[in-house]
Structure formats: structure tokens, C-alpha cells
């Protein structure tokens, strides 16, 4: 989770309701954009571009993904996001695979968050 679902985010309550277990911080290759009320990420092969977020284990995966897809608007004709598996580099070392919500297309508007960390966007 790289945006509003992170700890301290305005919708972290959704993860609490799903009994999500915090695993740790991590990053994926991509670029992060501030879209106002929420962020959006796009894949990137640029070596310096990364999106920082949090990794969670979801005890009831299928039900949890259904809830998260609804929150992100996945499956709706006007959806901004789609979900797929990405390789995460853990802050503590090593790699793992995790679901991520990518933007369906690069944003037309929105400022790129150079740090890749939505939580630090106001500090830039």
C-alpha cells in the first residue's frame, strides 16, 4: 500500500477491518504521482524511480482483494487502477511478490513525487 491505506492514511481503517498484518516497508520500480486526494503509481524501468509503501499479509485473501478492488474502483469502466503482482524490495532486505494497484494509464495531471513516498509529499 503506497497511499491512503498506509498507516496514518485516511483510509487505513479498511486494512484494520480486514485484519491485515503489517509485514514491513518496501519499494517497487515505478513512478508515484500526487493526484490530489490520493496518489497513483505507474510502472517504470528507470533505475532511480521507485514507489515506497507498506506490505501487508491479508488473512482472507480473496475477500480482502474484493474489498480492496471495490475501494480502488477496479472492474468499473472508468477505473483509474488495475491490480497485478509486482516484485517488492523489502526495506529489511530481500524480495517478495505482492499485489499492487497501478494506474491504468499515466496521469495527465498531477505532480510526480520524486521521493516515491506519498507520506513525504508535503516535505518536497
N, CA, C and O of each residue as an XYZ file, in Angstrom:
496
protein
N       0.850     -1.157      0.000
C       0.000      0.000      0.000
C       0.905      1.232      0.000
O       1.801      1.362      0.835
N       0.658      2.120     -0.938
C       1.538      3.281     -1.047
C       0.827      4.604     -0.813
O       1.460      5.657     -0.894
N      -0.477      4.582     -0.523
C      -1.214      5.840     -0.399
C      -2.088      5.922      0.824
O      -1.610      5.803      1.952
N      -3.380      6.127      0.599
C      -4.321      6.391      1.684
C      -4.566      5.202      2.598
O      -5.116      5.372      3.686
N      -4.172      4.003      2.186
C      -4.371      2.811      3.020
C      -3.211      2.573      4.003
O      -3.320      1.748      4.910
N      -2.113      3.297      3.815
C      -0.964      3.131      4.718
C      -1.308      3.539      6.149
O      -2.291      4.241      6.388
N      -0.497      3.095      7.080
C      -0.660      3.526      8.468
C      -0.616      5.049      8.492
O       0.266      5.660      7.889
N      -1.562      5.653      9.186
C      -1.656      7.110      9.237
C      -2.443      7.695      8.082
O      -2.762      8.884      8.091
N      -2.762      6.879      7.085
C      -3.555      7.326      5.940
C      -5.028      7.419      6.297
O      -5.495      6.769      7.232
N      -5.752      8.231      5.548
C      -7.155      8.474      5.881
C      -8.056      7.259      5.709
O      -9.181      7.273      6.208
N      -7.610      6.202      5.020
C      -8.430      5.006      4.845
C      -7.751      3.734      5.368
O      -8.094      2.627      4.953
N      -6.804      3.898      6.266
C      -6.143      2.739      6.861
C      -7.140      1.847      7.614
O      -6.881      0.663      7.828
N      -8.274      2.423      8.012
C      -9.295      1.649      8.712
C      -9.758      0.438      7.898
O     -10.164     -0.573      8.472
N      -9.700      0.531      6.582
C     -10.091     -0.600      5.744
C      -9.184     -1.798      6.021
O      -9.666     -2.925      6.133
N      -7.880     -1.564      6.131
C      -6.949     -2.659      6.417
C      -7.178     -3.228      7.814
O      -7.071     -4.436      8.023
N      -7.491     -2.358      8.763
C      -7.795     -2.855     10.116
C      -9.026     -3.762     10.085
O      -9.036     -4.812     10.727
N     -10.061     -3.364      9.344
C     -11.280     -4.174      9.240
C     -10.999     -5.523      8.572
O     -11.673     -6.511      8.862
N     -10.020     -5.565      7.690
C      -9.650     -6.810      7.003
C      -8.670     -7.656      7.825
O      -8.264     -8.732      7.387
N      -8.292     -7.173      9.009
C      -7.331     -7.845      9.887
C      -5.984     -8.050      9.183
O      -5.315     -9.067      9.368
N      -5.607     -7.059      8.374
C      -4.329     -7.107      7.664
C      -3.183     -7.054      8.664
O      -3.247     -6.332      9.660
N      -2.143     -7.817      8.393
C      -0.976     -7.881      9.270
C       0.176     -7.165      8.577
O       0.582     -7.542      7.478
N       0.697     -6.129      9.229
C       1.814     -5.364      8.690
C       3.056     -6.245      8.601
O       3.444     -6.877      9.584
N       3.679     -6.286      7.427
C       4.891     -7.087      7.203
C       6.130     -6.200      7.238
O       7.159     -6.592      7.787
N       6.038     -5.003      6.653
C       7.167     -4.086      6.647
C       7.096     -3.127      5.476
O       6.168     -3.167      4.669
N       8.100     -2.264      5.403
C       8.186     -1.313      4.301
C       8.869     -1.965      3.115
O       9.649     -2.907      3.255
N       8.551     -1.431      1.937
C       9.179     -1.932      0.733
C       9.034     -0.938     -0.392
O       8.411      0.112     -0.234
N       9.619     -1.277     -1.541
C       9.508     -0.405     -2.714
C       9.418     -1.252     -3.976
O       9.864     -2.398     -4.012
N       8.829     -0.658     -5.009
C       8.715     -1.289     -6.323
C       9.228     -0.300     -7.362
O       9.241      0.908     -7.129
N       9.647     -0.817     -8.499
C      10.088      0.040     -9.596
C       8.879      0.756    -10.167
O       7.955      0.112    -10.663
N       8.874      2.061    -10.103
C       7.747      2.829    -10.614
C       7.888      4.298    -10.297
O       8.840      4.728     -9.645
N       6.919      5.059    -10.772
C       6.863      6.493    -10.504
C       5.549      6.781     -9.806
O       4.509      6.229    -10.165
N       5.601      7.653     -8.802
C       4.433      7.977     -8.000
C       4.000      9.411     -8.281
O       4.829     10.313     -8.402
N       2.686      9.607     -8.385
C       2.127     10.915     -8.675
C       1.124     11.321     -7.613
O       0.337     10.499     -7.143
N       1.152     12.590     -7.237
C       0.185     13.158     -6.306
C      -0.997     13.622     -7.143
O      -0.877     14.564     -7.927
N      -2.143     12.960     -6.976
C      -3.331     13.277     -7.753
C      -4.341     14.080     -6.932
O      -5.522     14.144     -7.275
N      -3.871     14.680     -5.862
C      -4.738     15.479     -5.003
C      -5.093     14.733     -3.742
O      -4.313     14.713     -2.790
N      -6.265     14.117     -3.723
C      -6.739     13.386     -2.538
C      -6.067     12.033     -2.360
O      -6.196     11.410     -1.307
N      -5.358     11.579     -3.372
C      -4.757     10.243     -3.340
C      -3.627     10.200     -4.365
O      -3.534     11.072     -5.229
N      -2.761      9.177     -4.266
C      -1.674      9.032     -5.231
C      -2.012      7.993     -6.300
O      -3.014      7.283     -6.214
N      -1.161      7.931     -7.286
C      -1.247      6.888     -8.296
C       0.155      6.545     -8.759
O       1.013      7.423     -8.846
N       0.394      5.283     -9.054
C       1.720      4.815     -9.465
C       1.649      4.195    -10.852
O       0.656      3.573    -11.228
N       2.731      4.382    -11.600
C       2.890      3.728    -12.899
C       4.214      2.972    -12.884
O       5.179      3.401    -12.252
N       4.249      1.841    -13.590
C       5.486      1.065    -13.690
C       6.564      1.889    -14.377
O       6.267      2.737    -15.219
N       7.815      1.635    -14.014
C       8.937      2.315    -14.648
C      10.156      1.406    -14.614
O      10.379      0.680    -13.645
N      10.937      1.455    -15.678
C      12.190      0.708    -15.726
C      13.379      1.576    -15.356
O      14.512      1.095    -15.324
N      13.136      2.846    -15.077
C      14.221      3.750    -14.674
C      14.800      3.264    -13.350
O      14.059      3.038    -12.394
N      16.098      3.105    -13.290
C      16.717      2.515    -12.098
C      16.514      3.355    -10.839
O      16.470      2.808     -9.737
N      16.389      4.664    -10.985
C      16.243      5.515     -9.806
C      14.789      5.719     -9.397
O      14.528      6.265     -8.325
N      13.840      5.294    -10.223
C      12.426      5.527     -9.921
C      11.862      4.380     -9.094
O      11.949      3.214     -9.479
N      11.284      4.732     -7.954
C      10.682      3.712     -7.101
C       9.508      4.293     -6.319
O       9.440      5.495     -6.065
N       8.603      3.421     -5.951
C       7.432      3.770     -5.157
C       7.595      3.083     -3.807
O       7.789      1.869     -3.736
N       7.515      3.862     -2.749
C       7.680      3.340     -1.394
C       6.310      3.097     -0.778
O       5.404      3.921     -0.898
N       6.175      1.961     -0.123
C       4.905      1.647      0.513
C       5.067      0.642      1.637
O       6.169      0.397      2.128
N       3.953      0.073      2.028
C       3.918     -0.902      3.101
C       3.362     -2.216      2.568
O       2.486     -2.228      1.704
N       3.876     -3.303      3.088
C       3.427     -4.640      2.694
C       2.598     -5.222      3.838
O       2.976     -5.136      5.007
N       1.466     -5.812      3.476
C       0.569     -6.435      4.448
C       0.242     -7.849      4.021
O       0.166     -8.150      2.830
N       0.050     -8.711      4.999
C      -0.465    -10.062      4.758
C      -1.969     -9.993      5.023
O      -2.406     -9.474      6.050
N      -2.743    -10.517      4.091
C      -4.203    -10.486      4.196
C      -4.705    -11.891      4.513
O      -4.652    -12.770      3.654
N      -5.197    -12.119      5.748
C      -5.599    -13.467      6.168
C      -6.651    -14.119      5.265
O      -6.534    -15.304      4.954
N      -7.658    -13.386      4.847
C      -8.702    -13.920      3.966
C      -8.523    -13.241      2.622
O      -9.253    -12.311      2.281
N      -7.542    -13.715      1.858
C      -7.077    -13.032      0.657
C      -8.178    -12.720     -0.342
O      -8.306    -11.573     -0.770
N      -8.963    -13.697     -0.719
C      -9.978    -13.475     -1.761
C     -10.980    -12.398     -1.346
O     -11.279    -11.495     -2.127
N     -11.489    -12.487     -0.140
C     -12.451    -11.495      0.360
C     -11.791    -10.126      0.492
O     -12.398     -9.104      0.172
N     -10.546    -10.109      0.965
C      -9.831     -8.844      1.137
C      -9.596     -8.168     -0.210
O      -9.780     -6.958     -0.336
N      -9.190     -8.943     -1.217
C      -8.958     -8.357     -2.537
C     -10.250     -7.825     -3.147
O     -10.232     -6.814     -3.849
N     -11.361     -8.493     -2.888
C     -12.653     -7.999     -3.361
C     -12.952     -6.633     -2.741
O     -13.363     -5.707     -3.440
N     -12.747     -6.512     -1.440
C     -12.966     -5.244     -0.736
C     -12.028     -4.161     -1.264
O     -12.460     -3.040     -1.531
N     -10.749     -4.492     -1.414
C      -9.775     -3.506     -1.900
C     -10.050     -3.113     -3.350
O      -9.901     -1.946     -3.711
N     -10.448     -4.072     -4.183
C     -10.813     -3.758     -5.569
C     -11.986     -2.779     -5.604
O     -11.999     -1.848     -6.408
N     -12.958     -2.992     -4.737
C     -14.102     -2.074     -4.673
C     -13.639     -0.681     -4.268
O     -14.059      0.311     -4.864
N     -12.780     -0.602     -3.261
C     -12.266      0.694     -2.808
C     -11.515      1.400     -3.939
O     -11.681      2.605     -4.129
N     -10.700      0.672     -4.682
C      -9.889      1.261     -5.751
C     -10.672      1.421     -7.059
O     -10.165      2.006     -8.017
N     -11.901      0.905     -7.100
C     -12.724      1.044     -8.297
C     -12.343      0.102     -9.424
O     -12.700      0.347    -10.577
N     -11.629     -0.968     -9.117
C     -11.214     -1.938    -10.136
C     -12.452     -2.665    -10.660
O     -13.332     -3.048     -9.889
N     -12.507     -2.847    -11.971
C     -13.626     -3.534    -12.587
C     -14.704     -2.605    -13.094
O     -15.614     -3.037    -13.801
N     -14.615     -1.326    -12.742
C     -15.552     -0.313    -13.219
C     -14.993      0.255    -14.526
O     -13.781      0.425    -14.661
N     -15.852      0.543    -15.465
C     -15.400      1.022    -16.784
C     -14.496      2.251    -16.686
O     -13.603      2.426    -17.515
N     -14.714      3.094    -15.696
C     -13.916      4.322    -15.547
C     -12.792      4.176    -14.520
O     -12.266      5.177    -14.032
N     -12.426      2.957    -14.197
C     -11.426      2.717    -13.160
C     -10.085      3.372    -13.478
O      -9.595      3.308    -14.606
N      -9.510      3.996    -12.469
C      -8.172      4.572    -12.600
C      -7.091      3.521    -12.412
O      -5.960      3.703    -12.862
N      -7.440      2.404    -11.737
C      -6.440      1.424    -11.326
C      -6.729      0.029    -11.847
O      -7.865     -0.319    -12.168
N      -5.658     -0.766    -11.920
C      -5.767     -2.202    -12.113
C      -4.782     -2.854    -11.145
O      -3.787     -2.249    -10.746
N      -5.075     -4.083    -10.783
C      -4.262     -4.778     -9.776
C      -3.421     -5.841    -10.448
O      -3.897     -6.571    -11.318
N      -2.143     -5.924    -10.028
C      -1.279     -7.005    -10.508
C      -0.174     -7.281     -9.494
O       0.056     -6.502     -8.569
N       0.498     -8.399     -9.689
C       1.604     -8.791     -8.806
C       2.872     -8.042     -9.237
O       3.156     -7.904    -10.427
N       3.614     -7.570     -8.252
C       4.885     -6.881     -8.521
C       5.947     -7.403     -7.569
O       5.638     -7.921     -6.496
N       7.197     -7.261     -7.973
C       8.297     -7.635     -7.093
C       8.627     -6.461     -6.182
O       8.888     -5.348     -6.639
N       8.608     -6.737     -4.892
C       8.856     -5.720     -3.869
C      10.241     -5.953     -3.272
O      10.597     -7.078     -2.924
N      11.008     -4.887     -3.159
C      12.275     -4.924     -2.444
C      11.984     -4.492     -1.017
O      11.565     -3.361     -0.771
N      12.208     -5.396     -0.088
C      11.919     -5.096      1.319
C      12.972     -4.171      1.896
O      14.159     -4.303      1.597
N      12.535     -3.237      2.723
C      13.452     -2.316      3.390
C      14.433     -3.102      4.265
O      15.591     -2.710      4.415
N      13.967     -4.201      4.835
C      14.792     -5.021      5.716
C      15.695     -5.990      4.952
O      16.475     -6.729      5.553
N      15.581     -5.978      3.620
C      16.398     -6.852      2.789
C      15.572     -7.956      2.154
O      14.582     -8.421      2.720
N      15.993     -8.359      0.985
C      15.296     -9.422      0.276
C      14.169     -8.900     -0.591
O      13.904     -7.700     -0.660
N      13.515     -9.843     -1.251
C      12.422     -9.516     -2.159
C      11.226    -10.417     -1.873
O      11.362    -11.492     -1.289
N      10.066     -9.959     -2.292
C       8.857    -10.771     -2.241
C       7.913    -10.280     -3.327
O       8.102     -9.205     -3.897
N       6.905    -11.074     -3.601
C       5.873    -10.701     -4.574
C       4.646    -10.238     -3.801
O       4.280    -10.823     -2.782
N       4.010     -9.167     -4.307
C       2.821     -8.632     -3.643
C       1.911     -7.975     -4.673
O       2.362     -7.567     -5.743
N       0.636     -7.878     -4.342
C      -0.318     -7.178     -5.189
C      -0.084     -5.678     -5.076
O       0.239     -5.169     -4.003
N      -0.250     -4.976     -6.190
C      -0.161     -3.512     -6.205
C      -1.231     -2.992     -7.147
O      -1.611     -3.664     -8.106
N      -1.708     -1.802     -6.871
C      -2.666     -1.130     -7.750
C      -1.916     -0.072     -8.550
O      -1.457      0.934     -8.009
N      -1.805     -0.324     -9.855
C      -1.171      0.610    -10.782
C      -2.247      1.460    -11.453
O      -3.390      1.025    -11.597
N      -1.880      2.661    -11.859
C      -2.775      3.465    -12.692
C      -2.953      2.764    -14.032
O      -2.006      2.170    -14.548
N      -4.140      2.826    -14.595
C      -4.393      2.185    -15.884
C      -3.692      2.924    -17.020
O      -3.433      2.348    -18.077
N      -3.386      4.203    -16.794
C      -2.620      4.988    -17.768
C      -1.894      6.104    -17.031
O      -2.325      6.516    -15.955
N      -0.790      6.600    -17.601
C      -0.079      7.698    -16.941
C      -1.010      8.897    -16.749
O      -1.851      9.173    -17.605
N      -0.863      9.600    -15.639
C      -1.772     10.724    -15.359
C      -1.525     11.918    -16.294
O      -0.389     12.218    -16.660
N      -2.611     12.579    -16.664
C      -2.497     13.797    -17.468
C      -2.149     14.984    -16.575
O      -1.468     15.923    -16.989
N      -2.632     14.914    -15.350
C      -2.379     15.966    -14.369
C      -1.829     15.297    -13.116
O      -2.018     14.099    -12.905
N      -1.173     16.053    -12.320
C      -0.612     15.508    -11.089
C       0.891     15.679    -11.082
O       1.560     15.542    -12.107
N       1.399     15.976     -9.921
C       2.825     16.216     -9.746
C       3.518     14.912     -9.379
O       3.043     14.164     -8.525
N       4.644     14.648    -10.031
C       5.426     13.458     -9.688
C       6.052     13.669     -8.316
O       6.607     14.731     -8.032
N       5.958     12.659     -7.480
C       6.569     12.691     -6.152
C       7.958     12.088     -6.306
O       8.105     10.868     -6.380
N       8.960     12.928     -6.353
C      10.333     12.496     -6.645
C      10.850     11.455     -5.665
O      11.577     10.541     -6.055
N      10.478     11.586     -4.393
C      10.958     10.646     -3.382
C      10.308      9.275     -3.523
O      10.830      8.285     -3.011
N       9.171      9.212     -4.215
C       8.434      7.961     -4.335
C       7.607      7.626     -3.107
O       6.997      6.559     -3.038
N       7.585      8.531     -2.138
C       6.903      8.286     -0.863
C       5.757      9.283     -0.682
O       5.998     10.465     -0.438
N       4.526      8.817     -0.799
C       3.356      9.682     -0.670
C       3.311     10.355      0.696
O       2.856     11.494      0.803
N       3.768      9.681      1.728
C       3.748     10.258      3.079
C       4.662     11.471      3.189
O       4.450     12.315      4.059
N       5.672     11.580      2.330
C       6.609     12.714      2.409
C       6.328     13.791      1.364
O       7.126     14.716      1.217
N       5.224     13.695      0.638
C       4.955     14.598     -0.483
C       4.891     16.066     -0.072
O       5.263     16.931     -0.865
N       4.444     16.368      1.110
C       4.317     17.756      1.562
C       5.682     18.363      1.919
O       5.822     19.582      2.012
N       6.668     17.511      2.113
C       8.001     17.971      2.522
C       8.848     18.389      1.325
O       9.903     18.997      1.502
N       8.400     18.072      0.100
C       9.212     18.373     -1.079
C       9.036     19.790     -1.543
O       9.654     20.198     -2.527
